Amino acid sequence: MARWTMLTLLAATLATLASAQDAVPSVQVTGAVKQPLTLTAESLAKMPRATVKTTSRGIETAYEGVWLTDILRQAGVPQGEQLRGRALAGYVLAQAQDGYQVVFSLAELDPSFVDGGVLLADTANGKPLFGEQGRFRLIAPHDKPGARSLRLLTRLEVVSLRN
Amino acid sequence: MRAGLHSSRLAAGLFAATLLLGADFDWDLPPGFPRPVVPPDNPMSAAKVELGRYLFYDKRMSVNGKSSCGTCHRQDLAFTDGKPRAVGTTGETHPRRSMSLINVAYAPYLTWANGTLTSLEEQALVPMLGTTPVELGLLGHENEFLARVAADPLYRRLFPQAFPGEHDPYTLRNVTRAIAAFERSIVSMRSPYDRYRWYGDTRALSEEAKRGEIVFSSGELGRCFRCHGGWNFAPVRFAQAAPRERAESTGGDFFNTGATVYPPPNRGLFEHTGRDADIGKFRVPSLRNIAVIKPYMHDGSIPTLEAVVDHYVAGGKYPHPNQSAIIRPLTLSARDKQDLIAFLQSLTDQEALTDPRWSDPWWGRL
């Protein structure tokens, strides 16, 4: 009996590990949202696409993806006219696979407040992101340093400081 | 038909002659990579690079005929010498180790800690004529050397090809221009990592090295990219740089890493500026081919890559007021360290270590 229990546990563990390895890479959109999202390359491909060109040490890269404002709109986060009063005390906490975190206020992601925006990128020069960039990353083209162009993106948590 | 064949042969001959003699030098850079900066008064040409190669490896350039540039910059060791500190032709030990010349064309600054030395042409004079320490020991013997060069049948062919139209091309200035052109030609982007990152070869790297790339680039784990970021794993200057990028390359290119206590004459940038704030600040070298460039650091004081990683994990060995804030203790598991080292080993371009374009043409002749 104990032997069967052990074997069952082992099989379940192996299945979980295999499932984790086969899992489709995704970005979770959670927190103070009306509609939590699980974004994959497939779902991002169906959203409005945008391209941002960057130059790093002489090498130009064209990142393609979806503006965060479009993702937040789909998640039911206040945008445009609705981004007023208490809603302005909200921000997005972006988290990476390695534990790195950066923050953007909702207002700085909203084109009705600030020109430009932040891109959730899934391709570079037409090819899926990989390796140290992760499957998804952020591109903050208007930041001077690249510190908020977070790589290995796994989660966007919307936080409201005044509910 | 015959006329067509004749003209195509003629065209092929002219093309070959152009390659041999002309000014159309090509680095054969991968698509999208920037070109190195070339000074207007020393344009690249195949003939000049070839002359520079002969001079680079010519031991007659030293006072006692025992050493050439290639003695301290061996191709098989990524143009370093494997010694903790370089040794000059008369046996004098240099305070610091020799630096790799691979991709030196992209280095914003030359040597370990001189914020004013940016010209390969000027730098070539340091080992030739320098006396503290003596490297090639040519000071006072320049004319003898140039007379030997002017009398050599090979150089009597190569110099006029490299400097066409000059009445007397056998000058020290032209020697340094040719050596600089040769050094500028040593450009490499063919390591396994390059194949993985830039050419889509997902099998070029082991799984360990792929994980190591993440450790290297993570702001939470290795943080190595903070100094060694970018495609050359070091700050770069290049021909197409925008003013902002040029300005950025002059900022934080020298760091105190807490590797030693920085005794004289190895006080880094301080030796040139005299500013206390510059004590211990040394240039960030490229990590390309780092696995064959041992021992490590400016003074060769760290023998292995593993020990280098341990040094950075500890946040430096010798606390110093000028130590960079980037250098602080890291939390890396044993596997993280192994992965990081596997990644660093993937930066070796084996082809560059044997590429005949940069090899010793005097082999067996001098």
Interface residues (C-beta under 8 A of the other chain):
Chain A: T55 S56 R57 G58 I59 E60 A96 Q97 D98 G99 Y100 K127 F130 G131 E132 A147 R151 L152
Chain B: G32 F33 P34 Y196 R197 G200 T202 K210 E213 I214 F216 S217 S218 G219 E220 L221 G230 W231 N232 V236 F238 Q240 A241 A242 E245
